[in-house]
Amino acid sequence: MIVTLPDSMREWVELQARFEGYGTVDEYVAKVLLRHLEGTRDKIDQALIEGLESGDPVEVNEAFWKQLRLDVQTDIKKAKKESA
């Protein structure tokens, strides 16, 4: 993969790589991306845990979706009346 950066950013990345002791900029960028990926995974895991702990489970079936559509349509009609 080839990534083109503006000179000022390239210089900063090179400086960071040296400062943190990486042999190459590629190693530094890979580590930064890995940290980002791990952080994203942590956020997803936390959201899943929050969902599991949020209350009783709800069966998602056709009746659920039908009621949800009706609720949304009702909310839209109510919002339109209130804004008129």
N, CA, C and O atoms as a MOPAC input file, in Angstrom:
PM7 MOZYME 1SCF
protein

 N      0.85200 1    -1.16400 1     0.00000 1
 C      0.00000 1     0.00000 1     0.00000 1
 C      0.90200 1     1.23300 1     0.00000 1
 O      1.90900 1     1.29200 1     0.70600 1
 N      0.51900 1     2.19200 1    -0.79400 1
 C      1.26200 1     3.44100 1    -0.84400 1
 C      0.34200 1     4.54700 1    -0.35000 1
 O     -0.78200 1     4.69800 1    -0.83000 1
 N      0.83200 1     5.31700 1     0.61400 1
 C      0.06400 1     6.43500 1     1.15600 1
 C      0.87200 1     7.70000 1     0.91500 1
 O      2.05000 1     7.76700 1     1.26400 1
 N      0.24500 1     8.69300 1     0.32200 1
 C      0.90700 1     9.95500 1     0.06400 1
 C      0.41300 1    10.98200 1     1.06800 1
 O     -0.79000 1    11.20400 1     1.20700 1
 N      1.35100 1    11.60400 1     1.76600 1
 C      1.01700 1    12.60200 1     2.78300 1
 C      1.63000 1    13.94100 1     2.39600 1
 O      2.64900 1    13.98300 1     1.70500 1
 N      1.01400 1    15.03700 1     2.83800 1
 C      1.65500 1    16.33200 1     2.65400 1
 C      3.00700 1    16.33400 1     3.38200 1
 O      3.18400 1    15.61200 1     4.36400 1
 N      3.94100 1    17.13000 1     2.90700 1
 C      5.29300 1    17.14200 1     3.48100 1
 C      5.28300 1    17.33100 1     4.99000 1
 O      5.99400 1    16.63200 1     5.71200 1
 N      4.47200 1    18.28100 1     5.47100 1
 C      4.47800 1    18.56400 1     6.90500 1
 C      3.99800 1    17.34800 1     7.70500 1
 O      4.53500 1    17.06500 1     8.77600 1
 N      3.00200 1    16.63600 1     7.20100 1
 C      2.49900 1    15.46800 1     7.90400 1
 C      3.50600 1    14.32100 1     7.81100 1
 O      3.72500 1    13.60200 1     8.78600 1
 N      4.10600 1    14.15600 1     6.65500 1
 C      5.11300 1    13.10300 1     6.47900 1
 C      6.26400 1    13.31300 1     7.45600 1
 O      6.73100 1    12.36200 1     8.08300 1
 N      6.72200 1    14.55800 1     7.58500 1
 C      7.81300 1    14.86000 1     8.51400 1
 C      7.39800 1    14.55300 1     9.94500 1
 O      8.19500 1    14.02300 1    10.71900 1
 N      6.17000 1    14.87800 1    10.30500 1
 C      5.68000 1    14.61900 1    11.65600 1
 C      5.62100 1    13.11800 1    11.92500 1
 O      6.02700 1    12.66200 1    12.99400 1
 N      5.12000 1    12.35100 1    10.96500 1
 C      5.02600 1    10.89800 1    11.12400 1
 C      6.42500 1    10.29800 1    11.25000 1
 O      6.64500 1     9.41900 1    12.08300 1
 N      7.35700 1    10.75600 1    10.44700 1
 C      8.72700 1    10.25800 1    10.53400 1
 C      9.32900 1    10.56900 1    11.90500 1
 O     10.00800 1     9.72900 1    12.49500 1
 N      9.07700 1    11.77000 1    12.40200 1
 C      9.57100 1    12.17600 1    13.71700 1
 C      8.96100 1    11.29900 1    14.81200 1
 O      9.66500 1    10.84500 1    15.71400 1
 N      7.65100 1    11.06300 1    14.72800 1
 C      6.98600 1    10.21900 1    15.72400 1
 C      7.53100 1     8.80400 1    15.70400 1
 O      7.73500 1     8.19800 1    16.75600 1
 N      7.76600 1     8.27900 1    14.51800 1
 C      8.30300 1     6.91900 1    14.39200 1
 C      9.66700 1     6.82600 1    15.06900 1
 O      9.93500 1     5.87900 1    15.80900 1
 N     10.52100 1     7.80600 1    14.81600 1
 C     11.84800 1     7.80700 1    15.44200 1
 C     11.72600 1     7.98800 1    16.95100 1
 O     12.38100 1     7.28000 1    17.71600 1
 N     10.89100 1     8.93200 1    17.38300 1
 C     10.72100 1     9.23800 1    18.80200 1
 C     10.24400 1     8.01800 1    19.58000 1
 O     10.68700 1     7.78800 1    20.70500 1
 N      9.34000 1     7.23300 1    18.98800 1
 C      8.79500 1     6.06300 1    19.66900 1
 C      9.64000 1     4.80300 1    19.44100 1
 O      9.28300 1     3.72000 1    19.90600 1
 N     10.74900 1     4.94900 1    18.73100 1
 C     11.69300 1     3.84800 1    18.60400 1
 C     11.39900 1     2.84000 1    17.51400 1
 O     11.91400 1     1.72300 1    17.56300 1
 N     10.59400 1     3.19300 1    16.54000 1
 C     10.30600 1     2.27400 1    15.43600 1
 C     11.40500 1     2.36400 1    14.39600 1
 O     11.96700 1     3.43200 1    14.15400 1
 N     11.70100 1     1.23600 1    13.79200 1
 C     12.74800 1     1.17900 1    12.77000 1
 C     12.32700 1     1.84100 1    11.47700 1
 O     13.15500 1     2.41000 1    10.76500 1
 N     11.04100 1     1.77100 1    11.17100 1
 C     10.54700 1     2.36500 1     9.92500 1
 C      9.20500 1     3.06000 1    10.18200 1
 O      8.52400 1     2.80100 1    11.17300 1
 N      8.86300 1     3.93100 1     9.27100 1
 C      7.55800 1     4.58800 1     9.33300 1
 C      6.44800 1     3.55600 1     9.15700 1
 O      5.39200 1     3.66700 1     9.77900 1
 N      6.68300 1     2.55800 1     8.31800 1
 C      5.68000 1     1.50200 1     8.11700 1
 C      5.32600 1     0.82100 1     9.43500 1
 O      4.15100 1     0.58600 1     9.71800 1
 N      6.34200 1     0.50300 1    10.24300 1
 C      6.09600 1    -0.13600 1    11.53700 1
 C      5.25700 1     0.77200 1    12.43400 1
 O      4.32700 1     0.31800 1    13.10000 1
 N      5.59900 1     2.05600 1    12.44400 1
 C      4.87100 1     3.02700 1    13.27300 1
 C      3.41300 1     3.12700 1    12.82500 1
 O      2.50100 1     3.06500 1    13.65000 1
 N      3.19800 1     3.28100 1    11.53000 1
 C      1.82700 1     3.42700 1    11.01600 1
 C      1.01900 1     2.16500 1    11.29700 1
 O     -0.15400 1     2.25100 1    11.66200 1
 N      1.62900 1     1.00200 1    11.13300 1
 C      0.93100 1    -0.24800 1    11.42300 1
 C      0.51800 1    -0.29900 1    12.88900 1
 O     -0.59400 1    -0.72600 1    13.19900 1
 N      1.39500 1     0.12800 1    13.79300 1
 C      1.07400 1     0.11300 1    15.22400 1
 C     -0.04900 1     1.09800 1    15.54300 1
 O     -0.93800 1     0.78400 1    16.33400 1
 N     -0.01800 1     2.26800 1    14.94400 1
 C     -1.07700 1     3.25400 1    15.15800 1
 C     -2.42100 1     2.69400 1    14.68200 1
 O     -3.43200 1     2.83900 1    15.36900 1
 N     -2.43300 1     2.06500 1    13.52500 1
 C     -3.66500 1     1.48600 1    12.99500 1
 C     -4.15400 1     0.33400 1    13.86900 1
 O     -5.35700 1     0.18200 1    14.08300 1
 N     -3.23100 1    -0.47000 1    14.36900 1
 C     -3.60500 1    -1.56500 1    15.25600 1
 C     -4.23200 1    -1.03400 1    16.54200 1
 O     -5.23600 1    -1.57000 1    17.01100 1
 N     -3.64800 1     0.01300 1    17.11100 1
 C     -4.22800 1     0.63900 1    18.31700 1
 C     -5.64000 1     1.13100 1    18.03600 1
 O     -6.54200 1     0.96200 1    18.85600 1
 N     -5.82200 1     1.73700 1    16.88100 1
 C     -7.15200 1     2.24200 1    16.50600 1
 C     -8.14500 1     1.08400 1    16.38200 1
 O     -9.27200 1     1.16900 1    16.86900 1
 N     -7.72000 1     0.01400 1    15.73300 1
 C     -8.57200 1    -1.16500 1    15.57200 1
 C     -8.95100 1    -1.75500 1    16.92700 1
 O    -10.11100 1    -2.09500 1    17.15800 1
 N     -7.97800 1    -1.87600 1    17.81500 1
 C     -8.25800 1    -2.41400 1    19.14600 1
 C     -9.23200 1    -1.52100 1    19.89900 1
 O    -10.12200 1    -2.01600 1    20.59100 1
 N     -9.07000 1    -0.20600 1    19.76900 1
 C     -9.99200 1     0.73000 1    20.41500 1
 C    -11.40200 1     0.59300 1    19.87000 1
 O    -12.37500 1     0.66000 1    20.62100 1
 N    -11.51100 1     0.39900 1    18.55900 1
 C    -12.82100 1     0.21000 1    17.93600 1
 C    -13.46300 1    -1.07500 1    18.43800 1
 O    -14.65500 1    -1.10200 1    18.74500 1
 N    -12.67700 1    -2.13000 1    18.52000 1
 C    -13.19800 1    -3.40300 1    19.03500 1
 C    -13.66900 1    -3.25500 1    20.47600 1
 O    -14.70200 1    -3.80400 1    20.85900 1
 N    -12.90200 1    -2.50700 1    21.27700 1
 C    -13.29600 1    -2.28000 1    22.67200 1
 C    -14.63300 1    -1.55700 1    22.74800 1
 O    -15.47700 1    -1.88700 1    23.58000 1
 N    -14.82400 1    -0.56400 1    21.87200 1
 C    -16.09200 1     0.17700 1    21.85800 1
 C    -17.25400 1    -0.73000 1    21.46000 1
 O    -18.33600 1    -0.65100 1    22.04200 1
 N    -17.03000 1    -1.58100 1    20.47600 1
 C    -18.07800 1    -2.51900 1    20.04400 1
 C    -18.39900 1    -3.49300 1    21.17400 1
 O    -19.56600 1    -3.75900 1    21.46300 1
 N    -17.35100 1    -4.02200 1    21.81100 1
 C    -17.57300 1    -4.94400 1    22.93000 1
 C    -18.37300 1    -4.26500 1    24.03600 1
 O    -19.29400 1    -4.86500 1    24.59200 1
 N    -18.03100 1    -3.02500 1    24.35800 1
 C    -18.74000 1    -2.29800 1    25.41100 1
 C    -20.20300 1    -2.07800 1    25.02900 1
 O    -21.09100 1    -2.21900 1    25.87000 1
 N    -20.45500 1    -1.73600 1    23.77100 1
 C    -21.83700 1    -1.53700 1    23.31600 1
 C    -22.62800 1    -2.83700 1    23.39800 1
 O    -23.80000 1    -2.82700 1    23.77400 1
 N    -21.99900 1    -3.95000 1    23.05200 1
 C    -22.67600 1    -5.24200 1    23.14400 1
 C    -23.00300 1    -5.58700 1    24.59700 1
 O    -24.09300 1    -6.07700 1    24.89200 1
 N    -22.06600 1    -5.33100 1    25.49400 1
 C    -22.30700 1    -5.59700 1    26.91500 1
 C    -23.44100 1    -4.72100 1    27.42600 1
 O    -24.32300 1    -5.20000 1    28.14000 1
 N    -23.42600 1    -3.43800 1    27.06700 1
 C    -24.50700 1    -2.53900 1    27.48000 1
 C    -25.85000 1    -3.03800 1    26.96100 1
 O    -26.85500 1    -2.98600 1    27.67000 1
 N    -25.86400 1    -3.51600 1    25.73400 1
 C    -27.10500 1    -4.04300 1    25.17100 1
 C    -27.59300 1    -5.26000 1    25.93100 1
 O    -28.78800 1    -5.39200 1    26.19800 1
 N    -26.68400 1    -6.14300 1    26.27800 1
 C    -27.06600 1    -7.33800 1    27.02000 1
 C    -27.58100 1    -7.00800 1    28.41700 1
 O    -28.44500 1    -7.70500 1    28.95000 1
 N    -27.04700 1    -5.94500 1    28.99900 1
 C    -27.42900 1    -5.56800 1    30.35400 1
 C    -28.57000 1    -4.55200 1    30.39100 1
 O    -28.94300 1    -4.08800 1    31.46900 1
 N    -29.12900 1    -4.20000 1    29.23100 1
 C    -30.10600 1    -3.10800 1    29.16400 1
 C    -31.52200 1    -3.50100 1    29.56100 1
 O    -32.38600 1    -2.63200 1    29.67900 1
 N    -31.77100 1    -4.75100 1    29.76500 1
 C    -33.11700 1    -5.15000 1    30.16900 1
 C    -33.49700 1    -6.48200 1    29.57400 1
 O    -32.67200 1    -7.21100 1    29.02200 1
 N    -34.77000 1    -6.77300 1    29.70400 1
 C    -35.27200 1    -8.04700 1    29.20700 1
 C    -35.15000 1    -8.11600 1    27.69200 1
 O    -35.32100 1    -7.11100 1    27.00200 1
 N    -34.85600 1    -9.29900 1    27.18000 1
 C    -34.74700 1    -9.43800 1    25.72400 1
 C    -36.09500 1    -9.26100 1    25.04200 1
 O    -37.14700 1    -9.52800 1    25.62300 1
 N    -36.03800 1    -8.81000 1    23.80600 1
 C    -37.24100 1    -8.60400 1    23.00400 1
 C    -37.12100 1    -9.49100 1    21.76800 1
 O    -36.09800 1    -9.47800 1    21.08400 1
 N    -38.16000 1   -10.25300 1    21.49100 1
 C    -38.14100 1   -11.07800 1    20.29400 1
 C    -38.38600 1   -10.19000 1    19.08100 1
 O    -39.39600 1    -9.49100 1    19.00500 1
 N    -37.46900 1   -10.22500 1    18.15100 1
 C    -37.59200 1    -9.41600 1    16.94200 1
 C    -38.13700 1   -10.32500 1    15.84500 1
 O    -37.43200 1   -11.17100 1    15.29500 1
 N    -39.39900 1   -10.12200 1    15.55400 1
 C    -40.07000 1   -10.92200 1    14.53100 1
 C    -40.93000 1    -9.97700 1    13.68300 1
 O    -40.84600 1    -8.75900 1    13.83800 1
 N    -41.72900 1   -10.51600 1    12.81400 1
 C    -42.53900 1    -9.67700 1    11.92600 1
 C    -43.48300 1    -8.77200 1    12.71200 1
 O    -43.68800 1    -7.61700 1    12.33800 1
 N    -44.05500 1    -9.28400 1    13.79200 1
 C    -44.95700 1    -8.46100 1    14.61700 1
 C    -44.20500 1    -7.28200 1    15.23300 1
 O    -44.73500 1    -6.17400 1    15.31100 1
 N    -42.98000 1    -7.52400 1    15.66500 1
 C    -42.15000 1    -6.44700 1    16.22300 1
 C    -41.95300 1    -5.33600 1    15.19000 1
 O    -42.16400 1    -4.15900 1    15.48000 1
 N    -41.54000 1    -5.73300 1    13.96900 1
 C    -41.28300 1    -4.74200 1    12.92000 1
 C    -42.55800 1    -4.00700 1    12.52100 1
 O    -42.52500 1    -2.80400 1    12.26300 1
 N    -43.68000 1    -4.72100 1    12.46700 1
 C    -44.94900 1    -4.08800 1    12.12300 1
 C    -45.30300 1    -3.02700 1    13.15400 1
 O    -45.69200 1    -1.91600 1    12.79200 1
 N    -45.17200 1    -3.35600 1    14.43100 1
 C    -45.48600 1    -2.39300 1    15.48500 1
 C    -44.51200 1    -1.22100 1    15.45400 1
 O    -44.91300 1    -0.07600 1    15.66600 1
 N    -43.25800 1    -1.49200 1    15.19700 1
 C    -42.26400 1    -0.42000 1    15.12400 1
 C    -42.60100 1     0.55100 1    13.99300 1
 O    -42.51600 1     1.76600 1    14.16800 1
 N    -42.98500 1     0.01100 1    12.83300 1
 C    -43.36900 1     0.87500 1    11.70300 1
 C    -44.56800 1     1.75300 1    12.07800 1
 O    -44.59200 1     2.94700 1    11.78000 1
 N    -45.55300 1     1.15000 1    12.73100 1
 C    -46.73200 1     1.91600 1    13.14900 1
 C    -46.34600 1     3.00500 1    14.14400 1
 O    -46.82800 1     4.13400 1    14.04900 1
 N    -45.48700 1     2.67500 1    15.08900 1
 C    -45.04300 1     3.66200 1    16.07800 1
 C    -44.31000 1     4.82800 1    15.41500 1
 O    -44.51900 1     5.98700 1    15.77500 1
 N    -43.46100 1     4.51800 1    14.45600 1
 C    -42.71700 1     5.57000 1    13.75500 1
 C    -43.66700 1     6.45500 1    12.95800 1
 O    -43.54300 1     7.67900 1    12.98200 1
 N    -44.60800 1     5.84500 1    12.25800 1
 C    -45.58500 1     6.63000 1    11.50100 1
 C    -46.38800 1     7.53400 1    12.42800 1
 O    -46.65000 1     8.68900 1    12.09100 1
 N    -46.77800 1     7.02600 1    13.58700 1
 C    -47.51900 1     7.82900 1    14.56800 1
 C    -46.66400 1     8.98800 1    15.06000 1
 O    -47.15100 1    10.11400 1    15.16900 1
 N    -45.39900 1     8.72500 1    15.35900 1
 C    -44.49800 1     9.78000 1    15.82800 1
 C    -44.30500 1    10.85600 1    14.76100 1
 O    -44.24400 1    12.04400 1    15.08100 1
 N    -44.20800 1    10.44900 1    13.50100 1
 C    -44.03800 1    11.42100 1    12.40500 1
 C    -45.27600 1    12.29000 1    12.28500 1
 O    -45.16200 1    13.50700 1    12.14700 1
 N    -46.45000 1    11.69300 1    12.33600 1
 C    -47.69800 1    12.46700 1    12.25100 1
 C    -47.81600 1    13.43100 1    13.41400 1
 O    -48.24200 1    14.57200 1    13.23900 1
 N    -47.44600 1    12.98200 1    14.59300 1
 C    -47.50000 1    13.83400 1    15.79300 1
 C    -46.53500 1    15.00100 1    15.65500 1
 O    -46.88300 1    16.13400 1    15.98900 1
 N    -45.33100 1    14.73800 1    15.16900 1
 C    -44.33600 1    15.80400 1    15.00100 1
 C    -44.79700 1    16.82600 1    13.97300 1
 O    -44.58100 1    18.02500 1    14.15100 1
 N    -45.43500 1    16.36000 1    12.89100 1
 C    -45.93100 1    17.28300 1    11.87700 1
 C    -47.00900 1    18.17900 1    12.43900 1
 O    -47.02900 1    19.37300 1    12.14300 1
 N    -47.91800 1    17.63200 1    13.25200 1
 C    -48.98800 1    18.42000 1    13.85900 1
 C    -48.41200 1    19.46000 1    14.81800 1
 O    -48.86300 1    20.60500 1    14.84600 1
 N    -47.42700 1    19.06000 1    15.59200 1
 C    -46.82500 1    19.97300 1    16.55200 1
 C    -46.04800 1    21.09900 1    15.88700 1
 O    -45.97500 1    22.19900 1    16.43300 1
 N    -45.46500 1    20.84600 1    14.71400 1
 C    -44.68300 1    21.87600 1    14.03500 1
 C    -45.54600 1    22.78000 1    13.17100 1
 O    -45.06500 1    23.80000 1    12.67800 1
 N    -46.81000 1    22.42800 1    12.97800 1
 C    -47.69100 1    23.22900 1    12.11700 1
 C    -48.21500 1    24.43700 1    12.84300 1
 O    -48.97000 1    25.22200 1    12.27000 1

